[in-house]
């Protein structure tokens, strides 16, 4: 698939793809709104674009109206303007399958969707979940006047462990830290979630409570916990966590809120 189009070329490409997919649309990647393919003018509300890879591609597996749908995303340029081509495809439904087979299929898809939201090392949520799902909820609550904030958390020993010991030791340290942090953040997703962003960096998003209060609770939990992990079978290590917070009211922007918390770290 080519990645740069004129409006005429895009119309031909969409017509061809519509023979294979249920719906084909163009989305503005910055505003997450639908665009008219012929004019590139606003055509309606869209869904948030997932995190794309280095080739500009992404994929989502969703359940809509009790049917499963796959969405494929491809970053393109139209007359020099960045856009995202979104292909919707309803997954096949086997009406003749037994109840047990349908149940197994549904469980497998549910597990896959959950795995895509989780960090593979620590089991907490990942950056994809925060950006694609929780962000929308948090922004809506902020618009309603609810306090929304971010607490950035850095496991300080992570890179030294990776460079001087082993990846396994660094991941063991992260696992121990994530357990303590998750207990402090809690499991009420309407009020707070914990996610690993990258390497030794976590973020806790809070809704309804100032981020500074959550940061204080996290620091208290860290102080009262045994921050001990295994470097090898015979050696143990301890870790520290640096924290910094930012409130939505300071920036009125999701990206700037996260950036401000990270700058303060």
C-alpha positions in Angstrom: 0.0 0.0 0.0 1.3 3.4 -0.9 1.5 6.0 1.8 1.2 9.3 -0.1 -2.0 10.2 -2.0 -3.7 12.9 -3.9 -7.4 13.2 -3.2 -8.2 11.5 -6.4 -5.8 8.6 -5.7 -7.3 8.2 -2.2 -10.8 7.9 -3.6 -9.6 5.1 -5.9 -7.8 3.4 -3.0 -10.9 3.6 -0.7 -13.2 2.2 -3.4 -10.9 -0.8 -3.7 -10.6 -1.4 0.0 -14.4 -1.1 0.4 -14.6 -4.3 -1.6 -12.8 -6.1 1.3 -13.7 -4.3 4.5 -17.1 -3.3 6.0 -16.1 0.3 6.5 -13.2 2.5 5.4 -12.7 6.0 6.7 -10.1 8.8 7.1 -9.3 10.2 10.5 -7.4 13.3 11.6 -4.7 11.8 14.0 -4.5 15.0 16.1 -8.2 15.7 16.7 -9.4 12.1 16.3 -12.3 13.3 14.1 -13.6 11.8 10.9 -12.7 13.5 7.6 -14.5 13.6 4.3 -12.2 11.7 2.0 -12.9 13.9 -1.0 -12.5 17.3 0.8 -10.6 16.4 4.0 -13.2 18.6 5.9 -14.7 17.6 9.2 -17.3 14.8 8.7 -18.1 13.8 12.3 -16.7 12.5 15.6 -14.2 9.7 15.5 -12.5 7.3 17.9 -9.1 7.9 19.5 -6.2 6.6 17.3 -4.3 3.8 19.0 -0.5 3.9 19.4 1.0 3.3 16.0 4.3 1.5 15.5 7.4 2.8 13.7 5.8 2.0 10.3 2.6 4.0 11.2 0.5 0.9 11.7 -1.8 -0.2 14.5 -4.6 -2.6 15.3 -7.6 -2.8 17.7 -9.9 -5.7 18.6 -13.2 -4.4 19.9 -16.6 -5.8 20.9 -19.5 -3.6 19.5 -23.2 -4.5 19.7 -22.2 -8.1 20.8 -20.1 -8.5 17.7 -16.4 -8.5 17.5 -14.7 -6.1 15.2 -11.1 -5.6 14.1 -9.8 -2.2 13.2 -6.6 -1.7 11.2 -4.9 1.7 11.2 -2.4 3.0 8.6 -0.8 6.4 8.7 -0.8 8.1 5.3 -0.3 11.6 3.8 -3.0 13.2 1.6 -1.8 16.2 -0.3 1.0 16.6 2.3 -1.5 16.4 5.3 -1.0 13.6 7.9 -4.1 11.3 8.1 -4.9 7.9 9.3 -6.7 5.3 7.1 -9.0 3.1 9.3 -10.3 -0.2 8.1 -13.2 -1.8 10.0 -13.8 -5.5 9.6 -16.4 -7.5 11.5 -15.0 -10.9 12.6 -16.8 -13.9 11.2 -19.6 -15.3 13.3 -20.2 -19.1 13.1 -23.9 -19.5 13.8 -23.6 -23.3 13.6 -20.9 -23.5 16.3 -21.8 -25.3 19.6 -22.3 -23.3 22.8 -18.9 -24.6 24.1 -17.1 -23.6 21.0 -18.6 -20.1 21.0 -17.7 -19.8 24.7 -14.1 -20.8 24.1 -13.9 -18.3 21.2 -15.3 -15.5 23.3 -13.0 -16.2 26.2 -9.9 -16.3 23.9 -10.8 -12.9 22.4 -11.6 -11.4 25.9 -8.2 -12.7 27.1 -6.4 -11.2 24.1 -8.0 -7.8 24.6 -7.0 -7.9 28.3 -3.4 -8.9 27.5 -3.1 -6.0 25.0 -3.9 -3.6 27.9 -1.4 -5.0 30.3 2.4 -4.6 30.7 3.9 -8.0 30.1 6.5 -7.7 32.9 4.5 -6.3 35.9 0.9 -7.0 35.0 -0.2 -3.4 35.6 -1.8 -1.4 32.7 0.4 -0.3 29.9 0.8 3.0 28.0 -1.6 1.8 25.3 -4.4 1.4 27.8 -3.8 4.8 29.4 -3.7 6.6 26.0 -6.4 4.8 24.1 -9.0 4.0 26.9 -8.5 5.8 30.2 -7.5 9.1 28.7 -11.0 9.6 27.2 -12.6 8.9 30.6 -10.3 11.2 32.5 -10.7 14.1 30.0 -14.5 13.8 30.3 -14.3 13.9 34.1 -12.0 16.9 34.0 -14.5 18.7 31.7 -17.2 18.1 34.4 -15.0 19.8 37.0 -13.6 16.7 38.7 -10.0 16.9 39.9 -7.7 14.9 37.5 -4.0 14.5 37.9 -1.0 12.4 37.2 1.7 11.0 39.5 4.9 10.1 37.7 6.9 7.4 39.4 10.5 6.4 38.6 12.2 3.3 40.0 15.7 4.8 40.4 17.7 1.6 40.4 16.2 0.1 37.2 18.9 1.1 34.7 21.8 0.4 37.0 20.4 -3.1 37.5 20.0 -3.6 33.7 23.6 -2.4 33.0 25.4 -3.9 35.9 23.5 -7.0 36.9 20.9 -8.4 34.4 17.6 -7.7 32.8 16.0 -10.4 35.1 17.2 -8.5 38.2 15.8 -5.2 36.8 12.4 -6.8 36.0 12.3 -8.5 39.4 12.8 -5.0 40.9 10.0 -3.6 38.8 7.7 -6.4 39.8 8.2 -5.7 43.5 7.8 -2.0 43.0 4.6 -2.5 40.9 3.1 -4.6 43.7 3.6 -1.9 46.3 2.4 0.8 43.9 -0.7 -1.1 42.9 -1.8 -1.6 46.5 -1.3 2.1 47.1 -3.3 3.2 44.0 -6.0 0.6 44.5 -8.3 -1.2 42.1 -11.2 1.3 41.8 -10.6 2.3 38.1 -13.2 5.1 38.4 -10.8 6.9 40.7 -7.3 5.9 39.8 -5.2 3.5 37.6 -1.5 2.6 37.6 0.4 2.0 34.3 3.9 1.3 33.3 5.0 3.7 30.6 8.5 2.6 29.7 11.5 0.9 31.3 11.5 2.0 35.0 8.8 4.7 34.6 5.2 4.3 35.9 2.3 6.8 36.0 -0.8 6.8 38.3 -3.8 8.8 36.9 -6.2 10.0 39.6 -9.8 11.2 39.1 -11.8 12.9 41.8 -8.7 13.3 44.1 -5.8 15.7 43.7 -2.7 14.0 42.4 -0.7 15.4 45.3 -2.9 13.4 47.8 -2.3 10.2 45.8 1.5 11.0 45.7 1.5 11.3 49.5 -0.4 8.0 49.9 2.1 6.3 47.5 5.1 7.7 49.4 3.6 6.4 52.7 3.1 3.0 51.2 6.7 2.9 50.0 8.0 4.0 53.4 6.1 1.3 55.2 6.9 -1.6 52.8 10.0 -3.8 52.5 11.4 -2.7 49.2 13.5 -5.9 48.8 13.9 -8.0 45.6 16.2 -10.8 44.4 19.2 -9.9 42.3 20.3 -13.6 42.2 19.3 -16.6 44.3 21.9 -15.6 46.9 21.7 -11.8 46.7 19.1 -9.3 47.5 18.7 -5.6 46.7 16.6 -2.6 47.7 15.1 0.1 45.5 13.8 3.6 45.8 11.1 5.4 43.9 11.0 9.1 43.0 7.6 10.7 42.7 6.3 13.9 41.1 2.7 15.1 40.4 0.8 17.5 38.2 -2.8 18.5 38.1 -5.1 18.9 35.1 -6.0 22.4 36.3 -2.4 23.5 35.9 -2.4 22.8 32.1 -5.9 21.8 30.9 -4.3 19.3 28.6 -3.6 15.6 28.9 -0.2 15.7 27.1 1.0 18.8 29.1 -0.2 17.3 32.4 1.9 14.2 31.8 4.8 16.2 30.5 4.7 18.6 33.5 4.7 15.6 36.0 7.7 14.1 34.1 9.6 17.4 34.1 9.2 17.6 37.9 10.5 14.1 38.4 
